[in-house]
Amino acid sequence: MIAIVSAMHEELSAVLALMPHEQREQVAGRDFWRGELHGHPVVAVLSGIGKVAAATTAAVLAQRYGVRQIVFTGVAGGLAPQVKRGDVVVARSFLQHDLDVSPLFPRYEVPRYGKAEFATDAALSDRLAEAVWRALPGTALHQGLVVSGDRFVDTAAEALELQQDLPDALAVEMEGAAMAQVCEDHGIGFAAVRTISDRADDEAFGDFVSFLGEVASRHTAAIVQALLT
């Protein structure tokens, strides 16, 4: 079974519309919808916003639903200069930009794991990138590092600081790194795709709100359909 996860209803609503005979079940305060999409057994869920919410959702998907693959979809703020509003990013690895246990461990390193970055599943990410190309022809696609943290980055100064500290980071969001870590713990294939809603700068909030309602759900549904057909 594959799980489709988003942080907010606006990001997932069009996917749920494609599952007319789904069965809803509430677990750990979340609604999980089980059904089929293009002949594939699917469970869809809204994780909620932030790393703890994402980790809880991933653990439930692993332990209660026995999923073998998780695809996270939604929006993110662009960090790298070449990543523009409306572009799409497929994550190849995740890092928590707000994790700092120094001097006990190097900055960003997750204790016990001996690393800062958690790779996504290469084969599933390849399929996801191909789905983006098929679903959204002409859209710029970037692949690489995405960073996560428990704050909405909405100032040019903070975005610049992240760019300087993490020059390989393409985009910033609030869930992926936590979900990637839990998926590694459970041996689950994980991939994530993010449409860029804003540039994580002083205009981020307004851009985010307008993009979320107008584009996010439509992009998510198109990419998921392409992935499963």
Contacts in CASP RR format, 6 or more apart in sequence:
PFRMAT RR
TARGET T0000
AUTHOR 0000-0000-0000
METHOD contacts of the structure
MODEL  1
MIAIVSAMHEELSAVLALMPHEQREQVAGRDFWRGELHGHPVVAVLSGIG
KVAAATTAAVLAQRYGVRQIVFTGVAGGLAPQVKRGDVVVARSFLQHDLD
VSPLFPRYEVPRYGKAEFATDAALSDRLAEAVWRALPGTALHQGLVVSGD
RFVDTAAEALELQQDLPDALAVEMEGAAMAQVCEDHGIGFAAVRTISDRA
DDEAFGDFVSFLGEVASRHTAAIVQALLT
1 41 0 8 1.000
1 42 0 8 1.000
1 43 0 8 1.000
1 65 0 8 1.000
1 66 0 8 1.000
1 67 0 8 1.000
1 68 0 8 1.000
1 69 0 8 1.000
2 40 0 8 1.000
2 41 0 8 1.000
2 42 0 8 1.000
2 43 0 8 1.000
2 67 0 8 1.000
2 68 0 8 1.000
2 69 0 8 1.000
2 70 0 8 1.000
2 71 0 8 1.000
2 228 0 8 1.000
3 42 0 8 1.000
3 43 0 8 1.000
3 44 0 8 1.000
3 45 0 8 1.000
3 61 0 8 1.000
3 65 0 8 1.000
3 67 0 8 1.000
3 69 0 8 1.000
3 70 0 8 1.000
3 71 0 8 1.000
4 12 0 8 1.000
4 15 0 8 1.000
4 42 0 8 1.000
4 43 0 8 1.000
4 44 0 8 1.000
4 45 0 8 1.000
4 71 0 8 1.000
4 73 0 8 1.000
4 224 0 8 1.000
5 12 0 8 1.000
5 44 0 8 1.000
5 45 0 8 1.000
5 46 0 8 1.000
5 47 0 8 1.000
5 54 0 8 1.000
5 57 0 8 1.000
5 58 0 8 1.000
5 61 0 8 1.000
5 70 0 8 1.000
5 71 0 8 1.000
5 72 0 8 1.000
5 73 0 8 1.000
5 179 0 8 1.000
6 12 0 8 1.000
6 15 0 8 1.000
6 46 0 8 1.000
6 47 0 8 1.000
6 72 0 8 1.000
6 73 0 8 1.000
6 74 0 8 1.000
6 220 0 8 1.000
7 46 0 8 1.000
7 47 0 8 1.000
7 48 0 8 1.000
7 49 0 8 1.000
7 50 0 8 1.000
7 53 0 8 1.000
7 54 0 8 1.000
7 74 0 8 1.000
7 174 0 8 1.000
7 175 0 8 1.000
8 46 0 8 1.000
8 48 0 8 1.000
8 49 0 8 1.000
8 74 0 8 1.000
8 212 0 8 1.000
9 46 0 8 1.000
10 212 0 8 1.000
10 213 0 8 1.000
10 216 0 8 1.000
10 217 0 8 1.000
11 73 0 8 1.000
11 74 0 8 1.000
11 75 0 8 1.000
11 212 0 8 1.000
11 216 0 8 1.000
11 217 0 8 1.000
11 220 0 8 1.000
12 44 0 8 1.000
12 46 0 8 1.000
12 73 0 8 1.000
12 217 0 8 1.000
12 220 0 8 1.000
13 217 0 8 1.000
14 217 0 8 1.000
14 218 0 8 1.000
14 220 0 8 1.000
14 221 0 8 1.000
15 37 0 8 1.000
15 44 0 8 1.000
15 73 0 8 1.000
15 217 0 8 1.000
15 220 0 8 1.000
15 221 0 8 1.000
15 224 0 8 1.000
16 22 0 8 1.000
16 33 0 8 1.000
16 44 0 8 1.000
17 221 0 8 1.000
18 37 0 8 1.000
18 221 0 8 1.000
18 224 0 8 1.000
18 225 0 8 1.000
19 33 0 8 1.000
19 35 0 8 1.000
19 36 0 8 1.000
19 37 0 8 1.000
19 42 0 8 1.000
19 44 0 8 1.000
21 35 0 8 1.000
21 36 0 8 1.000
22 33 0 8 1.000
22 34 0 8 1.000
22 35 0 8 1.000
22 44 0 8 1.000
23 33 0 8 1.000
23 34 0 8 1.000
23 35 0 8 1.000
24 31 0 8 1.000
24 32 0 8 1.000
24 33 0 8 1.000
25 31 0 8 1.000
25 32 0 8 1.000
25 34 0 8 1.000
26 32 0 8 1.000
27 60 0 8 1.000
27 64 0 8 1.000
28 56 0 8 1.000
28 57 0 8 1.000
28 60 0 8 1.000
30 45 0 8 1.000
30 46 0 8 1.000
30 47 0 8 1.000
30 48 0 8 1.000
30 56 0 8 1.000
30 57 0 8 1.000
30 60 0 8 1.000
31 45 0 8 1.000
31 46 0 8 1.000
32 43 0 8 1.000
32 44 0 8 1.000
32 45 0 8 1.000
32 60 0 8 1.000
32 65 0 8 1.000
33 43 0 8 1.000
33 44 0 8 1.000
33 45 0 8 1.000
34 41 0 8 1.000
34 42 0 8 1.000
34 43 0 8 1.000
34 65 0 8 1.000
35 41 0 8 1.000
35 42 0 8 1.000
35 43 0 8 1.000
36 42 0 8 1.000
37 224 0 8 1.000
37 225 0 8 1.000
37 228 0 8 1.000
38 225 0 8 1.000
38 228 0 8 1.000
38 229 0 8 1.000
39 228 0 8 1.000
40 228 0 8 1.000
42 228 0 8 1.000
43 61 0 8 1.000
43 65 0 8 1.000
43 67 0 8 1.000
45 57 0 8 1.000
45 61 0 8 1.000
47 53 0 8 1.000
47 54 0 8 1.000
47 56 0 8 1.000
47 57 0 8 1.000
47 58 0 8 1.000
47 72 0 8 1.000
47 175 0 8 1.000
47 179 0 8 1.000
48 54 0 8 1.000
48 57 0 8 1.000
48 175 0 8 1.000
49 174 0 8 1.000
49 175 0 8 1.000
50 148 0 8 1.000
50 149 0 8 1.000
50 150 0 8 1.000
50 174 0 8 1.000
50 175 0 8 1.000
50 178 0 8 1.000
51 96 0 8 1.000
51 148 0 8 1.000
51 149 0 8 1.000
51 150 0 8 1.000
51 174 0 8 1.000
51 175 0 8 1.000
51 176 0 8 1.000
51 177 0 8 1.000
51 178 0 8 1.000
52 150 0 8 1.000
52 178 0 8 1.000
53 175 0 8 1.000
54 72 0 8 1.000
54 174 0 8 1.000
54 175 0 8 1.000
54 176 0 8 1.000
54 178 0 8 1.000
54 179 0 8 1.000
54 182 0 8 1.000
55 178 0 8 1.000
55 179 0 8 1.000
55 181 0 8 1.000
55 182 0 8 1.000
57 179 0 8 1.000
58 70 0 8 1.000
58 178 0 8 1.000
58 179 0 8 1.000
58 182 0 8 1.000
58 183 0 8 1.000
58 186 0 8 1.000
58 188 0 8 1.000
59 182 0 8 1.000
59 186 0 8 1.000
61 67 0 8 1.000
61 70 0 8 1.000
61 188 0 8 1.000
62 182 0 8 1.000
62 183 0 8 1.000
62 186 0 8 1.000
62 188 0 8 1.000
63 186 0 8 1.000
67 188 0 8 1.000
68 188 0 8 1.000
68 189 0 8 1.000
69 121 0 8 1.000
69 124 0 8 1.000
69 188 0 8 1.000
69 189 0 8 1.000
69 190 0 8 1.000
69 191 0 8 1.000
70 179 0 8 1.000
70 183 0 8 1.000
70 188 0 8 1.000
70 189 0 8 1.000
70 190 0 8 1.000
70 191 0 8 1.000
71 124 0 8 1.000
71 128 0 8 1.000
71 190 0 8 1.000
71 191 0 8 1.000
71 192 0 8 1.000
71 193 0 8 1.000
71 224 0 8 1.000
71 227 0 8 1.000
72 175 0 8 1.000
72 176 0 8 1.000
72 179 0 8 1.000
72 190 0 8 1.000
72 191 0 8 1.000
72 192 0 8 1.000
72 193 0 8 1.000
73 192 0 8 1.000
73 193 0 8 1.000
73 194 0 8 1.000
73 220 0 8 1.000
73 223 0 8 1.000
73 224 0 8 1.000
74 193 0 8 1.000
74 194 0 8 1.000
74 195 0 8 1.000
74 216 0 8 1.000
74 219 0 8 1.000
74 220 0 8 1.000
75 173 0 8 1.000
75 194 0 8 1.000
75 195 0 8 1.000
75 196 0 8 1.000
75 197 0 8 1.000
75 208 0 8 1.000
75 211 0 8 1.000
75 212 0 8 1.000
75 216 0 8 1.000
76 89 0 8 1.000
76 146 0 8 1.000
76 171 0 8 1.000
76 172 0 8 1.000
76 173 0 8 1.000
76 194 0 8 1.000
76 195 0 8 1.000
76 196 0 8 1.000
76 197 0 8 1.000
77 153 0 8 1.000
77 171 0 8 1.000
77 172 0 8 1.000
77 173 0 8 1.000
77 194 0 8 1.000
77 196 0 8 1.000
77 197 0 8 1.000
77 198 0 8 1.000
77 199 0 8 1.000
77 200 0 8 1.000
77 204 0 8 1.000
77 208 0 8 1.000
78 84 0 8 1.000
78 85 0 8 1.000
78 87 0 8 1.000
78 89 0 8 1.000
78 159 0 8 1.000
78 170 0 8 1.000
78 171 0 8 1.000
78 172 0 8 1.000
78 196 0 8 1.000
78 198 0 8 1.000
78 199 0 8 1.000
78 200 0 8 1.000
79 147 0 8 1.000
79 159 0 8 1.000
79 162 0 8 1.000
79 163 0 8 1.000
79 166 0 8 1.000
79 169 0 8 1.000
79 170 0 8 1.000
79 171 0 8 1.000
79 172 0 8 1.000
79 200 0 8 1.000
80 142 0 8 1.000
80 163 0 8 1.000
80 169 0 8 1.000
80 170 0 8 1.000
80 171 0 8 1.000
82 142 0 8 1.000
83 89 0 8 1.000
83 142 0 8 1.000
83 170 0 8 1.000
83 171 0 8 1.000
83 196 0 8 1.000
84 140 0 8 1.000
84 196 0 8 1.000
84 199 0 8 1.000
85 196 0 8 1.000
85 197 0 8 1.000
85 198 0 8 1.000
85 199 0 8 1.000
85 207 0 8 1.000
85 211 0 8 1.000
86 139 0 8 1.000
86 140 0 8 1.000
86 195 0 8 1.000
86 196 0 8 1.000
86 197 0 8 1.000
86 211 0 8 1.000
86 215 0 8 1.000
87 139 0 8 1.000
87 140 0 8 1.000
87 141 0 8 1.000
87 142 0 8 1.000
87 195 0 8 1.000
87 196 0 8 1.000
88 132 0 8 1.000
88 136 0 8 1.000
88 139 0 8 1.000
88 140 0 8 1.000
88 141 0 8 1.000
88 142 0 8 1.000
88 193 0 8 1.000
88 194 0 8 1.000
88 195 0 8 1.000
88 196 0 8 1.000
88 219 0 8 1.000
88 223 0 8 1.000
89 141 0 8 1.000
89 142 0 8 1.000
89 143 0 8 1.000
89 144 0 8 1.000
89 146 0 8 1.000
89 170 0 8 1.000
89 171 0 8 1.000
89 193 0 8 1.000
89 194 0 8 1.000
89 195 0 8 1.000
89 196 0 8 1.000
90 125 0 8 1.000
90 128 0 8 1.000
90 129 0 8 1.000
90 132 0 8 1.000
90 141 0 8 1.000
90 142 0 8 1.000
90 143 0 8 1.000
90 144 0 8 1.000
90 191 0 8 1.000
90 192 0 8 1.000
90 193 0 8 1.000
91 120 0 8 1.000
91 125 0 8 1.000
91 143 0 8 1.000
91 144 0 8 1.000
91 145 0 8 1.000
91 146 0 8 1.000
91 176 0 8 1.000
91 180 0 8 1.000
91 191 0 8 1.000
91 192 0 8 1.000
91 193 0 8 1.000
91 194 0 8 1.000
92 119 0 8 1.000
92 120 0 8 1.000
92 122 0 8 1.000
92 125 0 8 1.000
92 143 0 8 1.000
92 144 0 8 1.000
92 145 0 8 1.000
93 117 0 8 1.000
93 118 0 8 1.000
93 119 0 8 1.000
93 120 0 8 1.000
93 144 0 8 1.000
93 145 0 8 1.000
93 146 0 8 1.000
93 180 0 8 1.000
94 117 0 8 1.000
94 118 0 8 1.000
94 120 0 8 1.000
94 145 0 8 1.000
94 146 0 8 1.000
94 147 0 8 1.000
94 148 0 8 1.000
94 176 0 8 1.000
94 177 0 8 1.000
94 180 0 8 1.000
94 181 0 8 1.000
94 192 0 8 1.000
95 108 0 8 1.000
95 116 0 8 1.000
95 117 0 8 1.000
95 118 0 8 1.000
95 145 0 8 1.000
95 146 0 8 1.000
95 147 0 8 1.000
95 148 0 8 1.000
95 166 0 8 1.000
95 169 0 8 1.000
95 177 0 8 1.000
96 108 0 8 1.000
96 110 0 8 1.000
96 116 0 8 1.000
96 147 0 8 1.000
96 148 0 8 1.000
96 149 0 8 1.000
96 177 0 8 1.000
96 178 0 8 1.000
97 108 0 8 1.000
97 147 0 8 1.000
97 148 0 8 1.000
97 149 0 8 1.000
97 162 0 8 1.000
97 165 0 8 1.000
97 166 0 8 1.000
97 169 0 8 1.000
97 172 0 8 1.000
98 149 0 8 1.000
98 150 0 8 1.000
98 151 0 8 1.000
99 107 0 8 1.000
99 108 0 8 1.000
99 109 0 8 1.000
99 110 0 8 1.000
99 116 0 8 1.000
100 107 0 8 1.000
100 108 0 8 1.000
101 109 0 8 1.000
101 111 0 8 1.000
104 111 0 8 1.000
105 111 0 8 1.000
105 114 0 8 1.000
106 116 0 8 1.000
108 116 0 8 1.000
109 115 0 8 1.000
109 116 0 8 1.000
110 116 0 8 1.000
110 118 0 8 1.000
110 181 0 8 1.000
113 181 0 8 1.000
117 145 0 8 1.000
118 177 0 8 1.000
118 180 0 8 1.000
118 181 0 8 1.000
118 184 0 8 1.000
119 180 0 8 1.000
120 180 0 8 1.000
120 189 0 8 1.000
120 190 0 8 1.000
120 191 0 8 1.000
120 192 0 8 1.000
121 189 0 8 1.000
121 190 0 8 1.000
121 191 0 8 1.000
124 189 0 8 1.000
124 190 0 8 1.000
124 191 0 8 1.000
125 143 0 8 1.000
125 191 0 8 1.000
127 191 0 8 1.000
127 227 0 8 1.000
128 191 0 8 1.000
128 192 0 8 1.000
128 193 0 8 1.000
128 223 0 8 1.000
128 227 0 8 1.000
129 141 0 8 1.000
129 143 0 8 1.000
130 226 0 8 1.000
131 223 0 8 1.000
131 224 0 8 1.000
131 226 0 8 1.000
131 227 0 8 1.000
132 139 0 8 1.000
132 141 0 8 1.000
132 193 0 8 1.000
132 223 0 8 1.000
132 226 0 8 1.000
133 141 0 8 1.000
134 226 0 8 1.000
135 219 0 8 1.000
135 222 0 8 1.000
135 223 0 8 1.000
135 225 0 8 1.000
135 226 0 8 1.000
136 219 0 8 1.000
136 222 0 8 1.000
136 223 0 8 1.000
142 170 0 8 1.000
142 171 0 8 1.000
143 170 0 8 1.000
144 168 0 8 1.000
144 170 0 8 1.000
145 166 0 8 1.000
145 168 0 8 1.000
145 169 0 8 1.000
145 170 0 8 1.000
146 169 0 8 1.000
146 170 0 8 1.000
146 171 0 8 1.000
146 172 0 8 1.000
146 173 0 8 1.000
146 176 0 8 1.000
146 177 0 8 1.000
146 192 0 8 1.000
146 194 0 8 1.000
147 162 0 8 1.000
147 166 0 8 1.000
147 169 0 8 1.000
147 171 0 8 1.000
147 172 0 8 1.000
147 173 0 8 1.000
147 177 0 8 1.000
148 172 0 8 1.000
148 173 0 8 1.000
148 174 0 8 1.000
148 175 0 8 1.000
148 176 0 8 1.000
148 177 0 8 1.000
148 178 0 8 1.000
149 172 0 8 1.000
149 173 0 8 1.000
149 174 0 8 1.000
149 177 0 8 1.000
150 174 0 8 1.000
151 174 0 8 1.000
152 174 0 8 1.000
152 204 0 8 1.000
152 205 0 8 1.000
152 208 0 8 1.000
153 159 0 8 1.000
153 162 0 8 1.000
153 172 0 8 1.000
153 200 0 8 1.000
153 204 0 8 1.000
154 198 0 8 1.000
154 200 0 8 1.000
154 201 0 8 1.000
154 202 0 8 1.000
154 204 0 8 1.000
154 205 0 8 1.000
155 201 0 8 1.000
155 202 0 8 1.000
155 204 0 8 1.000
156 201 0 8 1.000
156 202 0 8 1.000
158 200 0 8 1.000
159 172 0 8 1.000
159 199 0 8 1.000
159 200 0 8 1.000
159 201 0 8 1.000
162 169 0 8 1.000
162 172 0 8 1.000
162 200 0 8 1.000
163 169 0 8 1.000
171 194 0 8 1.000
171 196 0 8 1.000
172 200 0 8 1.000
173 194 0 8 1.000
176 192 0 8 1.000
179 190 0 8 1.000
179 192 0 8 1.000
180 190 0 8 1.000
180 192 0 8 1.000
182 188 0 8 1.000
183 189 0 8 1.000
183 190 0 8 1.000
184 190 0 8 1.000
193 223 0 8 1.000
195 211 0 8 1.000
195 215 0 8 1.000
195 216 0 8 1.000
195 219 0 8 1.000
195 220 0 8 1.000
197 207 0 8 1.000
197 208 0 8 1.000
197 211 0 8 1.000
197 212 0 8 1.000
197 215 0 8 1.000
197 216 0 8 1.000
198 204 0 8 1.000
198 205 0 8 1.000
198 206 0 8 1.000
198 207 0 8 1.000
198 208 0 8 1.000
198 211 0 8 1.000
199 207 0 8 1.000
END
